[in-house]
């Protein structure tokens, strides 16, 4: 968090970054499937990204409701 960034702005940034990570990982998995390669590692990574995104969204909801 920078000194000019509020906690709300920081969490909003984390949500945006998380959404980009999830979207990109979905693209990576599609590419791996297209090449008929195993996707388990990439899917595990997607699961981790998605869990983190859910935590960030929950935090954002908490901040927004205050």
CHARMM-style PDB file with segment names, atoms N, HN, CA, C and O in Angstrom:
ATOM      1  N   UNK     1       0.858  -1.176   0.000  1.00  0.00      PROA
ATOM      2  CA  UNK     1       0.000   0.000   0.000  1.00  0.00      PROA
ATOM      3  C   UNK     1       0.901   1.235   0.000  1.00  0.00      PROA
ATOM      4  O   UNK     1       1.780   1.376   0.850  1.00  0.00      PROA
ATOM      5  N   UNK     2       0.674   2.109  -0.948  1.00  0.00      PROA
ATOM      6  HN  UNK     2      -0.040   1.994  -1.638  1.00  0.00      PROA
ATOM      7  CA  UNK     2       1.442   3.356  -0.997  1.00  0.00      PROA
ATOM      8  C   UNK     2       0.846   4.356  -0.018  1.00  0.00      PROA
ATOM      9  O   UNK     2      -0.269   4.172   0.470  1.00  0.00      PROA
ATOM     10  N   UNK     3       1.583   5.396   0.260  1.00  0.00      PROA
ATOM     11  HN  UNK     3       2.489   5.546  -0.137  1.00  0.00      PROA
ATOM     12  CA  UNK     3       1.092   6.391   1.215  1.00  0.00      PROA
ATOM     13  C   UNK     3      -0.116   7.150   0.676  1.00  0.00      PROA
ATOM     14  O   UNK     3      -0.914   7.673   1.453  1.00  0.00      PROA
ATOM     15  N   UNK     4      -0.258   7.216  -0.647  1.00  0.00      PROA
ATOM     16  HN  UNK     4       0.391   6.791  -1.279  1.00  0.00      PROA
ATOM     17  CA  UNK     4      -1.401   7.930  -1.237  1.00  0.00      PROA
ATOM     18  C   UNK     4      -2.625   7.024  -1.398  1.00  0.00      PROA
ATOM     19  O   UNK     4      -3.707   7.496  -1.749  1.00  0.00      PROA
ATOM     20  N   UNK     5      -2.457   5.749  -1.146  1.00  0.00      PROA
ATOM     21  HN  UNK     5      -1.579   5.365  -0.860  1.00  0.00      PROA
ATOM     22  CA  UNK     5      -3.519   4.772  -1.413  1.00  0.00      PROA
ATOM     23  C   UNK     5      -4.236   4.425  -0.106  1.00  0.00      PROA
ATOM     24  O   UNK     5      -3.599   4.073   0.887  1.00  0.00      PROA
ATOM     25  N   UNK     6      -5.559   4.528  -0.119  1.00  0.00      PROA
ATOM     26  HN  UNK     6      -6.076   4.813  -0.926  1.00  0.00      PROA
ATOM     27  CA  UNK     6      -6.333   4.127   1.054  1.00  0.00      PROA
ATOM     28  C   UNK     6      -6.431   2.603   1.088  1.00  0.00      PROA
ATOM     29  O   UNK     6      -6.103   1.924   0.115  1.00  0.00      PROA
ATOM     30  N   UNK     7      -6.879   2.089   2.207  1.00  0.00      PROA
ATOM     31  HN  UNK     7      -7.144   2.641   2.998  1.00  0.00      PROA
ATOM     32  CA  UNK     7      -7.065   0.637   2.314  1.00  0.00      PROA
ATOM     33  C   UNK     7      -8.081   0.151   1.281  1.00  0.00      PROA
ATOM     34  O   UNK     7      -7.891  -0.895   0.661  1.00  0.00      PROA
ATOM     35  N   UNK     8      -9.149   0.905   1.101  1.00  0.00      PROA
ATOM     36  HN  UNK     8      -9.304   1.754   1.605  1.00  0.00      PROA
ATOM     37  CA  UNK     8     -10.165   0.539   0.120  1.00  0.00      PROA
ATOM     38  C   UNK     8      -9.569   0.487  -1.283  1.00  0.00      PROA
ATOM     39  O   UNK     8      -9.821  -0.457  -2.031  1.00  0.00      PROA
ATOM     40  N   UNK     9      -8.784   1.493  -1.640  1.00  0.00      PROA
ATOM     41  HN  UNK     9      -8.579   2.260  -1.032  1.00  0.00      PROA
ATOM     42  CA  UNK     9      -8.147   1.516  -2.959  1.00  0.00      PROA
ATOM     43  C   UNK     9      -7.194   0.340  -3.140  1.00  0.00      PROA
ATOM     44  O   UNK     9      -7.117  -0.250  -4.217  1.00  0.00      PROA
ATOM     45  N   UNK    10      -6.468   0.008  -2.072  1.00  0.00      PROA
ATOM     46  HN  UNK    10      -6.531   0.487  -1.197  1.00  0.00      PROA
ATOM     47  CA  UNK    10      -5.541  -1.114  -2.136  1.00  0.00      PROA
ATOM     48  C   UNK    10      -6.297  -2.419  -2.393  1.00  0.00      PROA
ATOM     49  O   UNK    10      -5.890  -3.222  -3.232  1.00  0.00      PROA
ATOM     50  N   UNK    11      -7.396  -2.624  -1.669  1.00  0.00      PROA
ATOM     51  HN  UNK    11      -7.727  -1.971  -0.988  1.00  0.00      PROA
ATOM     52  CA  UNK    11      -8.162  -3.858  -1.835  1.00  0.00      PROA
ATOM     53  C   UNK    11      -8.811  -3.895  -3.216  1.00  0.00      PROA
ATOM     54  O   UNK    11      -8.876  -4.954  -3.840  1.00  0.00      PROA
ATOM     55  N   UNK    12      -9.287  -2.758  -3.694  1.00  0.00      PROA
ATOM     56  HN  UNK    12      -9.234  -1.898  -3.186  1.00  0.00      PROA
ATOM     57  CA  UNK    12      -9.839  -2.711  -5.051  1.00  0.00      PROA
ATOM     58  C   UNK    12      -8.773  -3.092  -6.076  1.00  0.00      PROA
ATOM     59  O   UNK    12      -9.059  -3.810  -7.034  1.00  0.00      PROA
ATOM     60  N   UNK    13      -7.547  -2.612  -5.876  1.00  0.00      PROA
ATOM     61  HN  UNK    13      -7.314  -2.029  -5.098  1.00  0.00      PROA
ATOM     62  CA  UNK    13      -6.443  -2.965  -6.762  1.00  0.00      PROA
ATOM     63  C   UNK    13      -6.150  -4.457  -6.691  1.00  0.00      PROA
ATOM     64  O   UNK    13      -5.900  -5.094  -7.715  1.00  0.00      PROA
ATOM     65  N   UNK    14      -6.179  -5.008  -5.497  1.00  0.00      PROA
ATOM     66  HN  UNK    14      -6.382  -4.490  -4.665  1.00  0.00      PROA
ATOM     67  CA  UNK    14      -5.942  -6.447  -5.344  1.00  0.00      PROA
ATOM     68  C   UNK    14      -7.014  -7.267  -6.059  1.00  0.00      PROA
ATOM     69  O   UNK    14      -6.710  -8.292  -6.669  1.00  0.00      PROA
ATOM     70  N   UNK    15      -8.254  -6.821  -5.984  1.00  0.00      PROA
ATOM     71  HN  UNK    15      -8.500  -5.988  -5.489  1.00  0.00      PROA
ATOM     72  CA  UNK    15      -9.341  -7.520  -6.683  1.00  0.00      PROA
ATOM     73  C   UNK    15      -9.102  -7.455  -8.196  1.00  0.00      PROA
ATOM     74  O   UNK    15      -9.232  -8.466  -8.887  1.00  0.00      PROA
ATOM     75  N   UNK    16      -8.759  -6.290  -8.703  1.00  0.00      PROA
ATOM     76  HN  UNK    16      -8.653  -5.469  -8.142  1.00  0.00      PROA
ATOM     77  CA  UNK    16      -8.502  -6.163 -10.150  1.00  0.00      PROA
ATOM     78  C   UNK    16      -7.351  -7.059 -10.583  1.00  0.00      PROA
ATOM     79  O   UNK    16      -7.441  -7.743 -11.603  1.00  0.00      PROA
ATOM     80  N   UNK    17      -6.272  -7.057  -9.810  1.00  0.00      PROA
ATOM     81  HN  UNK    17      -6.200  -6.501  -8.982  1.00  0.00      PROA
ATOM     82  CA  UNK    17      -5.132  -7.906 -10.139  1.00  0.00      PROA
ATOM     83  C   UNK    17      -5.519  -9.378 -10.078  1.00  0.00      PROA
ATOM     84  O   UNK    17      -5.130 -10.161 -10.944  1.00  0.00      PROA
ATOM     85  N   UNK    18      -6.276  -9.751  -9.067  1.00  0.00      PROA
ATOM     86  HN  UNK    18      -6.592  -9.115  -8.363  1.00  0.00      PROA
ATOM     87  CA  UNK    18      -6.719 -11.135  -8.936  1.00  0.00      PROA
ATOM     88  C   UNK    18      -7.584 -11.562 -10.103  1.00  0.00      PROA
ATOM     89  O   UNK    18      -7.450 -12.678 -10.605  1.00  0.00      PROA
ATOM     90  N   UNK    19      -8.469 -10.685 -10.538  1.00  0.00      PROA
ATOM     91  HN  UNK    19      -8.579  -9.778 -10.131  1.00  0.00      PROA
ATOM     92  CA  UNK    19      -9.313 -11.002 -11.693  1.00  0.00      PROA
ATOM     93  C   UNK    19      -8.475 -11.206 -12.947  1.00  0.00      PROA
ATOM     94  O   UNK    19      -8.758 -12.090 -13.755  1.00  0.00      PROA
ATOM     95  N   UNK    20      -7.443 -10.383 -13.105  1.00  0.00      PROA
ATOM     96  HN  UNK    20      -7.213  -9.664 -12.448  1.00  0.00      PROA
ATOM     97  CA  UNK    20      -6.544 -10.554 -14.265  1.00  0.00      PROA
ATOM     98  C   UNK    20      -5.793 -11.879 -14.178  1.00  0.00      PROA
ATOM     99  O   UNK    20      -5.634 -12.572 -15.183  1.00  0.00      PROA
ATOM    100  N   UNK    21      -5.334 -12.229 -12.985  1.00  0.00      PROA
ATOM    101  HN  UNK    21      -5.462 -11.666 -12.169  1.00  0.00      PROA
ATOM    102  CA  UNK    21      -4.612 -13.498 -12.815  1.00  0.00      PROA
ATOM    103  C   UNK    21      -5.506 -14.693 -13.146  1.00  0.00      PROA
ATOM    104  O   UNK    21      -5.085 -15.626 -13.831  1.00  0.00      PROA
ATOM    105  N   UNK    22      -6.736 -14.653 -12.655  1.00  0.00      PROA
ATOM    106  HN  UNK    22      -7.078 -13.896 -12.098  1.00  0.00      PROA
ATOM    107  CA  UNK    22      -7.675 -15.747 -12.924  1.00  0.00      PROA
ATOM    108  C   UNK    22      -7.965 -15.833 -14.423  1.00  0.00      PROA
ATOM    109  O   UNK    22      -7.944 -16.920 -15.000  1.00  0.00      PROA
ATOM    110  N   UNK    23      -8.231 -14.706 -15.042  1.00  0.00      PROA
ATOM    111  HN  UNK    23      -8.248 -13.823 -14.574  1.00  0.00      PROA
ATOM    112  CA  UNK    23      -8.522 -14.701 -16.483  1.00  0.00      PROA
ATOM    113  C   UNK    23      -7.352 -15.237 -17.296  1.00  0.00      PROA
ATOM    114  O   UNK    23      -7.530 -16.035 -18.217  1.00  0.00      PROA
ATOM    115  N   UNK    24      -6.171 -14.792 -16.946  1.00  0.00      PROA
ATOM    116  HN  UNK    24      -6.027 -14.143 -16.199  1.00  0.00      PROA
ATOM    117  CA  UNK    24      -4.978 -15.256 -17.681  1.00  0.00      PROA
ATOM    118  C   UNK    24      -4.743 -16.740 -17.464  1.00  0.00      PROA
ATOM    119  O   UNK    24      -4.354 -17.447 -18.393  1.00  0.00      PROA
ATOM    120  N   UNK    25      -4.972 -17.218 -16.252  1.00  0.00      PROA
ATOM    121  HN  UNK    25      -5.288 -16.643 -15.498  1.00  0.00      PROA
ATOM    122  CA  UNK    25      -4.764 -18.633 -15.982  1.00  0.00      PROA
ATOM    123  C   UNK    25      -5.769 -19.487 -16.754  1.00  0.00      PROA
ATOM    124  O   UNK    25      -5.425 -20.580 -17.204  1.00  0.00      PROA
ATOM    125  N   UNK    26      -6.980 -19.017 -16.912  1.00  0.00      PROA
ATOM    126  HN  UNK    26      -7.260 -18.129 -16.546  1.00  0.00      PROA
ATOM    127  CA  UNK    26      -7.981 -19.728 -17.721  1.00  0.00      PROA
ATOM    128  C   UNK    26      -7.498 -19.822 -19.167  1.00  0.00      PROA
ATOM    129  O   UNK    26      -7.647 -20.860 -19.812  1.00  0.00      PROA
ATOM    130  N   UNK    27      -6.919 -18.732 -19.672  1.00  0.00      PROA
ATOM    131  HN  UNK    27      -6.798 -17.888 -19.149  1.00  0.00      PROA
ATOM    132  CA  UNK    27      -6.366 -18.757 -21.031  1.00  0.00      PROA
ATOM    133  C   UNK    27      -5.217 -19.756 -21.144  1.00  0.00      PROA
ATOM    134  O   UNK    27      -5.107 -20.480 -22.134  1.00  0.00      PROA
ATOM    135  N   UNK    28      -4.375 -19.788 -20.136  1.00  0.00      PROA
ATOM    136  HN  UNK    28      -4.464 -19.200 -19.332  1.00  0.00      PROA
ATOM    137  CA  UNK    28      -3.249 -20.722 -20.139  1.00  0.00      PROA
ATOM    138  C   UNK    28      -3.752 -22.161 -20.150  1.00  0.00      PROA
ATOM    139  O   UNK    28      -3.233 -22.998 -20.889  1.00  0.00      PROA
ATOM    140  N   UNK    29      -4.747 -22.445 -19.343  1.00  0.00      PROA
ATOM    141  HN  UNK    29      -5.168 -21.765 -18.743  1.00  0.00      PROA
ATOM    142  CA  UNK    29      -5.308 -23.802 -19.300  1.00  0.00      PROA
ATOM    143  C   UNK    29      -5.900 -24.179 -20.649  1.00  0.00      PROA
ATOM    144  O   UNK    29      -5.720 -25.305 -21.112  1.00  0.00      PROA
ATOM    145  N   UNK    30      -6.601 -23.251 -21.282  1.00  0.00      PROA
ATOM    146  HN  UNK    30      -6.748 -22.336 -20.907  1.00  0.00      PROA
ATOM    147  CA  UNK    30      -7.173 -23.526 -22.605  1.00  0.00      PROA
ATOM    148  C   UNK    30      -6.072 -23.848 -23.605  1.00  0.00      PROA
ATOM    149  O   UNK    30      -6.217 -24.758 -24.420  1.00  0.00      PROA
ATOM    150  N   UNK    31      -4.980 -23.108 -23.545  1.00  0.00      PROA
ATOM    151  HN  UNK    31      -4.863 -22.368 -22.883  1.00  0.00      PROA
ATOM    152  CA  UNK    31      -3.853 -23.356 -24.448  1.00  0.00      PROA
ATOM    153  C   UNK    31      -3.230 -24.727 -24.174  1.00  0.00      PROA
ATOM    154  O   UNK    31      -2.911 -25.464 -25.106  1.00  0.00      PROA
ATOM    155  N   UNK    32      -3.061 -25.057 -22.918  1.00  0.00      PROA
ATOM    156  HN  UNK    32      -3.320 -24.458 -22.161  1.00  0.00      PROA
ATOM    157  CA  UNK    32      -2.488 -26.357 -22.558  1.00  0.00      PROA
ATOM    158  C   UNK    32      -3.394 -27.485 -23.060  1.00  0.00      PROA
ATOM    159  O   UNK    32      -2.918 -28.478 -23.609  1.00  0.00      PROA
ATOM    160  N   UNK    33      -4.696 -27.319 -22.866  1.00  0.00      PROA
ATOM    161  HN  UNK    33      -5.083 -26.512 -22.420  1.00  0.00      PROA
ATOM    162  CA  UNK    33      -5.652 -28.338 -23.352  1.00  0.00      PROA
ATOM    163  C   UNK    33      -5.588 -28.461 -24.870  1.00  0.00      PROA
ATOM    164  O   UNK    33      -5.623 -29.564 -25.415  1.00  0.00      PROA
ATOM    165  N   UNK    34      -5.494 -27.322 -25.547  1.00  0.00      PROA
ATOM    166  HN  UNK    34      -5.466 -26.426 -25.104  1.00  0.00      PROA
ATOM    167  CA  UNK    34      -5.402 -27.325 -27.008  1.00  0.00      PROA
ATOM    168  C   UNK    34      -4.202 -28.138 -27.468  1.00  0.00      PROA
ATOM    169  O   UNK    34      -4.265 -28.842 -28.476  1.00  0.00      PROA
ATOM    170  N   UNK    35      -3.103 -28.034 -26.715  1.00  0.00      PROA
ATOM    171  HN  UNK    35      -3.052 -27.463 -25.896  1.00  0.00      PROA
ATOM    172  CA  UNK    35      -1.891 -28.782 -27.049  1.00  0.00      PROA
ATOM    173  C   UNK    35      -1.925 -30.211 -26.507  1.00  0.00      PROA
ATOM    174  O   UNK    35      -0.952 -30.957 -26.622  1.00  0.00      PROA
ATOM    175  N   UNK    36      -3.068 -30.579 -25.913  1.00  0.00      PROA
ATOM    176  HN  UNK    36      -3.859 -29.973 -25.820  1.00  0.00      PROA
ATOM    177  CA  UNK    36      -3.293 -31.930 -25.383  1.00  0.00      PROA
ATOM    178  C   UNK    36      -2.240 -32.329 -24.348  1.00  0.00      PROA
ATOM    179  O   UNK    36      -1.723 -33.446 -24.352  1.00  0.00      PROA
ATOM    180  N   UNK    37      -1.945 -31.385 -23.473  1.00  0.00      PROA
ATOM    181  HN  UNK    37      -2.365 -30.477 -23.470  1.00  0.00      PROA
ATOM    182  CA  UNK    37      -1.000 -31.608 -22.384  1.00  0.00      PROA
ATOM    183  C   UNK    37      -1.770 -31.671 -21.061  1.00  0.00      PROA
ATOM    184  O   UNK    37      -2.900 -31.189 -20.985  1.00  0.00      PROA
ATOM    185  N   UNK    38      -1.178 -32.253 -20.030  1.00  0.00      PROA
ATOM    186  HN  UNK    38      -0.260 -32.644 -20.092  1.00  0.00      PROA
ATOM    187  CA  UNK    38      -1.856 -32.313 -18.722  1.00  0.00      PROA
ATOM    188  C   UNK    38      -2.040 -30.915 -18.125  1.00  0.00      PROA
ATOM    189  O   UNK    38      -1.161 -30.059 -18.229  1.00  0.00      PROA
ATOM    190  N   UNK    39      -3.178 -30.708 -17.509  1.00  0.00      PROA
ATOM    191  HN  UNK    39      -3.892 -31.403 -17.424  1.00  0.00      PROA
ATOM    192  CA  UNK    39      -3.520 -29.384 -16.984  1.00  0.00      PROA
ATOM    193  C   UNK    39      -3.588 -29.331 -15.458  1.00  0.00      PROA
ATOM    194  O   UNK    39      -3.922 -28.286 -14.899  1.00  0.00      PROA
ATOM    195  N   UNK    40      -3.285 -30.416 -14.784  1.00  0.00      PROA
ATOM    196  HN  UNK    40      -3.013 -31.264 -15.238  1.00  0.00      PROA
ATOM    197  CA  UNK    40      -3.508 -30.457 -13.331  1.00  0.00      PROA
ATOM    198  C   UNK    40      -2.735 -29.365 -12.583  1.00  0.00      PROA
ATOM    199  O   UNK    40      -3.293 -28.731 -11.688  1.00  0.00      PROA
ATOM    200  N   UNK    41      -1.495 -29.139 -12.922  1.00  0.00      PROA
ATOM    201  HN  UNK    41      -1.042 -29.655 -13.649  1.00  0.00      PROA
ATOM    202  CA  UNK    41      -0.725 -28.090 -12.233  1.00  0.00      PROA
ATOM    203  C   UNK    41      -1.324 -26.710 -12.487  1.00  0.00      PROA
ATOM    204  O   UNK    41      -1.458 -25.901 -11.569  1.00  0.00      PROA
ATOM    205  N   UNK    42      -1.679 -26.457 -13.730  1.00  0.00      PROA
ATOM    206  HN  UNK    42      -1.571 -27.115 -14.475  1.00  0.00      PROA
ATOM    207  CA  UNK    42      -2.280 -25.165 -14.079  1.00  0.00      PROA
ATOM    208  C   UNK    42      -3.642 -25.001 -13.406  1.00  0.00      PROA
ATOM    209  O   UNK    42      -3.995 -23.901 -12.981  1.00  0.00      PROA
ATOM    210  N   UNK    43      -4.399 -26.078 -13.310  1.00  0.00      PROA
ATOM    211  HN  UNK    43      -4.112 -26.972 -13.655  1.00  0.00      PROA
ATOM    212  CA  UNK    43      -5.700 -26.006 -12.646  1.00  0.00      PROA
ATOM    213  C   UNK    43      -5.533 -25.781 -11.145  1.00  0.00      PROA
ATOM    214  O   UNK    43      -6.325 -25.064 -10.535  1.00  0.00      PROA
ATOM    215  N   UNK    44      -4.512 -26.385 -10.549  1.00  0.00      PROA
ATOM    216  HN  UNK    44      -3.868 -26.968 -11.044  1.00  0.00      PROA
ATOM    217  CA  UNK    44      -4.231 -26.127  -9.133  1.00  0.00      PROA
ATOM    218  C   UNK    44      -3.876 -24.670  -8.913  1.00  0.00      PROA
ATOM    219  O   UNK    44      -4.301 -24.061  -7.932  1.00  0.00      PROA
ATOM    220  N   UNK    45      -3.099 -24.112  -9.826  1.00  0.00      PROA
ATOM    221  HN  UNK    45      -2.754 -24.607 -10.624  1.00  0.00      PROA
ATOM    222  CA  UNK    45      -2.737 -22.699  -9.731  1.00  0.00      PROA
ATOM    223  C   UNK    45      -3.994 -21.834  -9.862  1.00  0.00      PROA
ATOM    224  O   UNK    45      -4.157 -20.868  -9.117  1.00  0.00      PROA
ATOM    225  N   UNK    46      -4.866 -22.164 -10.784  1.00  0.00      PROA
ATOM    226  HN  UNK    46      -4.734 -22.949 -11.390  1.00  0.00      PROA
ATOM    227  CA  UNK    46      -6.123 -21.434 -10.947  1.00  0.00      PROA
ATOM    228  C   UNK    46      -6.940 -21.485  -9.661  1.00  0.00      PROA
ATOM    229  O   UNK    46      -7.502 -20.475  -9.238  1.00  0.00      PROA
ATOM    230  N   UNK    47      -7.007 -22.649  -9.048  1.00  0.00      PROA
ATOM    231  HN  UNK    47      -6.551 -23.469  -9.392  1.00  0.00      PROA
ATOM    232  CA  UNK    47      -7.739 -22.795  -7.798  1.00  0.00      PROA
ATOM    233  C   UNK    47      -7.166 -21.856  -6.734  1.00  0.00      PROA
ATOM    234  O   UNK    47      -7.918 -21.201  -6.013  1.00  0.00      PROA
ATOM    235  N   UNK    48      -5.849 -21.793  -6.638  1.00  0.00      PROA
ATOM    236  HN  UNK    48      -5.238 -22.326  -7.224  1.00  0.00      PROA
ATOM    237  CA  UNK    48      -5.198 -20.898  -5.667  1.00  0.00      PROA
ATOM    238  C   UNK    48      -5.490 -19.433  -5.970  1.00  0.00      PROA
ATOM    239  O   UNK    48      -5.803 -18.656  -5.068  1.00  0.00      PROA
ATOM    240  N   UNK    49      -5.385 -19.057  -7.252  1.00  0.00      PROA
ATOM    241  HN  UNK    49      -5.131 -19.689  -7.985  1.00  0.00      PROA
ATOM    242  CA  UNK    49      -5.694 -17.684  -7.638  1.00  0.00      PROA
ATOM    243  C   UNK    49      -7.141 -17.339  -7.301  1.00  0.00      PROA
ATOM    244  O   UNK    49      -7.430 -16.254  -6.796  1.00  0.00      PROA
ATOM    245  N   UNK    50      -8.045 -18.276  -7.586  1.00  0.00      PROA
ATOM    246  HN  UNK    50      -7.810 -19.157  -7.996  1.00  0.00      PROA
ATOM    247  CA  UNK    50      -9.465 -18.038  -7.344  1.00  0.00      PROA
ATOM    248  C   UNK    50      -9.750 -17.902  -5.845  1.00  0.00      PROA
ATOM    249  O   UNK    50     -10.540 -17.049  -5.440  1.00  0.00      PROA
ATOM    250  N   UNK    51      -9.122 -18.725  -5.036  1.00  0.00      PROA
ATOM    251  HN  UNK    51      -8.481 -19.418  -5.365  1.00  0.00      PROA
ATOM    252  CA  UNK    51      -9.305 -18.615  -3.579  1.00  0.00      PROA
ATOM    253  C   UNK    51      -8.826 -17.261  -3.084  1.00  0.00      PROA
ATOM    254  O   UNK    51      -9.498 -16.617  -2.278  1.00  0.00      PROA
ATOM    255  N   UNK    52      -7.668 -16.830  -3.564  1.00  0.00      PROA
ATOM    256  HN  UNK    52      -7.123 -17.353  -4.218  1.00  0.00      PROA
ATOM    257  CA  UNK    52      -7.144 -15.524  -3.163  1.00  0.00      PROA
ATOM    258  C   UNK    52      -8.088 -14.407  -3.593  1.00  0.00      PROA
ATOM    259  O   UNK    52      -8.335 -13.466  -2.838  1.00  0.00      PROA
ATOM    260  N   UNK    53      -8.608 -14.517  -4.797  1.00  0.00      PROA
ATOM    261  HN  UNK    53      -8.407 -15.282  -5.410  1.00  0.00      PROA
ATOM    262  CA  UNK    53      -9.553 -13.513  -5.295  1.00  0.00      PROA
ATOM    263  C   UNK    53     -10.794 -13.467  -4.409  1.00  0.00      PROA
ATOM    264  O   UNK    53     -11.295 -12.385  -4.106  1.00  0.00      PROA
ATOM    265  N   UNK    54     -11.284 -14.606  -4.000  1.00  0.00      PROA
ATOM    266  HN  UNK    54     -10.877 -15.485  -4.246  1.00  0.00      PROA
ATOM    267  CA  UNK    54     -12.454 -14.645  -3.110  1.00  0.00      PROA
ATOM    268  C   UNK    54     -12.168 -13.948  -1.785  1.00  0.00      PROA
ATOM    269  O   UNK    54     -13.024 -13.236  -1.259  1.00  0.00      PROA
ATOM    270  N   UNK    55     -10.972 -14.150  -1.245  1.00  0.00      PROA
ATOM    271  HN  UNK    55     -10.277 -14.729  -1.672  1.00  0.00      PROA
ATOM    272  CA  UNK    55     -10.586 -13.482   0.002  1.00  0.00      PROA
ATOM    273  C   UNK    55     -10.551 -11.977  -0.211  1.00  0.00      PROA
ATOM    274  O   UNK    55     -11.057 -11.222   0.620  1.00  0.00      PROA
ATOM    275  N   UNK    56      -9.966 -11.534  -1.306  1.00  0.00      PROA
ATOM    276  HN  UNK    56      -9.555 -12.147  -1.981  1.00  0.00      PROA
ATOM    277  CA  UNK    56      -9.905 -10.097  -1.596  1.00  0.00      PROA
ATOM    278  C   UNK    56     -11.302  -9.509  -1.782  1.00  0.00      PROA
ATOM    279  O   UNK    56     -11.586  -8.413  -1.299  1.00  0.00      PROA
ATOM    280  N   UNK    57     -12.165 -10.231  -2.475  1.00  0.00      PROA
ATOM    281  HN  UNK    57     -11.935 -11.122  -2.867  1.00  0.00      PROA
ATOM    282  CA  UNK    57     -13.537  -9.736  -2.674  1.00  0.00      PROA
ATOM    283  C   UNK    57     -14.291  -9.662  -1.363  1.00  0.00      PROA
ATOM    284  O   UNK    57     -15.058  -8.726  -1.137  1.00  0.00      PROA
ATOM    285  N   UNK    58     -14.082 -10.636  -0.502  1.00  0.00      PROA
ATOM    286  HN  UNK    58     -13.459 -11.396  -0.685  1.00  0.00      PROA
ATOM    287  CA  UNK    58     -14.722 -10.614   0.816  1.00  0.00      PROA
ATOM    288  C   UNK    58     -14.237  -9.413   1.620  1.00  0.00      PROA
ATOM    289  O   UNK    58     -15.029  -8.733   2.274  1.00  0.00      PROA
ATOM    290  N   UNK    59     -12.947  -9.158   1.568  1.00  0.00      PROA
ATOM    291  HN  UNK    59     -12.304  -9.710   1.037  1.00  0.00      PROA
ATOM    292  CA  UNK    59     -12.382  -7.990   2.254  1.00  0.00      PROA
ATOM    293  C   UNK    59     -12.987  -6.708   1.696  1.00  0.00      PROA
ATOM    294  O   UNK    59     -13.344  -5.803   2.449  1.00  0.00      PROA
ATOM    295  N   UNK    60     -13.101  -6.637   0.370  1.00  0.00      PROA
ATOM    296  HN  UNK    60     -12.811  -7.373  -0.242  1.00  0.00      PROA
ATOM    297  CA  UNK    60     -13.698  -5.461  -0.267  1.00  0.00      PROA
ATOM    298  C   UNK    60     -15.138  -5.281   0.177  1.00  0.00      PROA
ATOM    299  O   UNK    60     -15.562  -4.161   0.460  1.00  0.00      PROA
ATOM    300  N   UNK    61     -15.890  -6.362   0.242  1.00  0.00      PROA
ATOM    301  HN  UNK    61     -15.545  -7.272   0.012  1.00  0.00      PROA
ATOM    302  CA  UNK    61     -17.289  -6.281   0.719  1.00  0.00      PROA
ATOM    303  C   UNK    61     -17.359  -5.744   2.143  1.00  0.00      PROA
ATOM    304  O   UNK    61     -18.222  -4.930   2.472  1.00  0.00      PROA
ATOM    305  N   UNK    62     -16.436  -6.212   2.982  1.00  0.00      PROA
ATOM    306  HN  UNK    62     -15.735  -6.873   2.715  1.00  0.00      PROA
ATOM    307  CA  UNK    62     -16.414  -5.740   4.373  1.00  0.00      PROA
ATOM    308  C   UNK    62     -16.117  -4.246   4.436  1.00  0.00      PROA
ATOM    309  O   UNK    62     -16.764  -3.509   5.179  1.00  0.00      PROA
ATOM    310  N   UNK    63     -15.149  -3.810   3.664  1.00  0.00      PROA
ATOM    311  HN  UNK    63     -14.623  -4.409   3.060  1.00  0.00      PROA
ATOM    312  CA  UNK    63     -14.801  -2.387   3.671  1.00  0.00      PROA
ATOM    313  C   UNK    63     -15.934  -1.546   3.104  1.00  0.00      PROA
ATOM    314  O   UNK    63     -16.226  -0.468   3.620  1.00  0.00      PROA
ATOM    315  N   UNK    64     -16.567  -2.026   2.057  1.00  0.00      PROA
ATOM    316  HN  UNK    64     -16.330  -2.902   1.638  1.00  0.00      PROA
ATOM    317  CA  UNK    64     -17.638  -1.264   1.411  1.00  0.00      PROA
ATOM    318  C   UNK    64     -18.875  -1.143   2.299  1.00  0.00      PROA
ATOM    319  O   UNK    64     -19.640  -0.187   2.176  1.00  0.00      PROA
ATOM    320  N   UNK    65     -19.069  -2.110   3.191  1.00  0.00      PROA
ATOM    321  HN  UNK    65     -18.447  -2.887   3.291  1.00  0.00      PROA
ATOM    322  CA  UNK    65     -20.262  -2.077   4.039  1.00  0.00      PROA
ATOM    323  C   UNK    65     -20.078  -1.202   5.268  1.00  0.00      PROA
ATOM    324  O   UNK    65     -21.033  -0.963   6.008  1.00  0.00      PROA
ATOM    325  N   UNK    66     -18.874  -0.726   5.492  1.00  0.00      PROA
ATOM    326  HN  UNK    66     -18.098  -0.919   4.891  1.00  0.00      PROA
ATOM    327  CA  UNK    66     -18.616   0.152   6.651  1.00  0.00      PROA
ATOM    328  C   UNK    66     -18.914   1.587   6.347  1.00  0.00      PROA
ATOM    329  OT1 UNK    66     -18.750   2.448   7.211  1.00  0.00      PROA
TER     330      UNK     66
END
